[in-house]
Amino acid sequence: MDRNGPRGIITMVCLTCGKEKFYTDDVPEQITCPQCQGTVFRTFATPTEPDEATIAQLEEQARSMSYGDASPETGANDVRDLDQR
């Protein structure tokens, strides 16, 4: 882990059973799942300190949560297509 970069938590998710392992420092080269003994994991990085890239990503993914607001990039015809009446 780059000590000069943003701090965060690394979540390793076992692809076989879904068990999660969390690391705040270095992630070991070889990881074995304690539940199923699997060795294939998917990595998720979660920053714990804000930086410009994280803030920009969150702003781009944000959407209005107000009742009745349409989904982003959804036109009126798209919504009518979903209505099964």
C-alpha positions in Angstrom: 0.0 0.0 0.0 1.3 3.5 -0.9 1.8 5.3 2.4 1.7 8.7 0.5 -1.7 7.9 -1.1 -5.2 8.0 0.4 -5.9 5.7 3.3 -8.5 3.0 3.1 -9.8 -0.5 3.7 -9.2 -3.3 1.3 -12.0 -5.9 1.2 -11.3 -9.3 -0.2 -14.4 -11.3 -1.1 -14.1 -15.1 -1.7 -15.5 -16.0 -5.0 -16.5 -19.4 -3.8 -18.5 -18.7 -0.7 -18.7 -14.8 -0.4 -16.8 -14.6 2.9 -15.1 -11.2 3.4 -11.7 -10.4 4.8 -10.6 -6.8 5.6 -7.2 -5.3 5.5 -6.0 -1.8 6.4 -2.3 -2.4 5.8 -0.6 -4.8 3.3 -2.7 -7.5 1.7 -0.8 -10.9 1.8 0.3 -12.5 -1.5 -1.6 -15.7 -0.8 -5.0 -15.7 1.0 -7.0 -18.7 2.0 -10.6 -18.5 2.9 -11.2 -19.7 6.5 -14.7 -20.9 5.6 -14.3 -22.9 2.4 -10.5 -22.9 1.9 -10.9 -21.1 -1.5 -8.0 -19.1 -2.8 -9.6 -16.8 -5.4 -10.8 -13.4 -4.1 -12.2 -10.2 -5.6 -10.7 -7.0 -4.3 -12.7 -3.9 -3.3 -10.9 -0.7 -2.2 -12.8 1.7 0.1 -11.1 5.0 0.9 -11.5 6.3 4.4 -10.1 9.7 3.7 -11.5 12.0 1.0 -9.3 12.8 -2.0 -10.1 14.5 -5.3 -10.7 11.3 -7.2 -13.1 9.8 -4.6 -15.1 13.1 -4.4 -15.3 13.3 -8.2 -16.5 9.7 -8.5 -19.2 10.2 -5.8 -20.4 13.3 -7.5 -20.6 11.6 -10.9 -22.6 8.7 -9.4 -24.9 10.7 -7.3 -28.5 11.0 -8.2 -31.5 12.7 -6.8 -33.4 10.8 -4.1 -36.5 13.0 -4.2 -39.9 11.2 -4.7 -41.0 11.2 -8.3 -37.6 12.1 -9.9 -36.8 10.2 -13.0 -33.7 8.1 -13.2 -30.7 9.7 -14.9 -30.6 9.4 -18.7 -34.1 8.0 -18.7 -36.6 9.6 -21.1 -40.4 9.6 -20.8 -40.7 6.9 -23.5 -38.3 4.6 -21.5 -40.5 4.9 -18.5 -43.7 4.1 -20.5 -42.0 1.0 -21.9 -41.6 -0.3 -18.3 -45.4 0.2 -17.5 -47.0 -3.2 -18.0 -50.6 -1.9 -18.2 
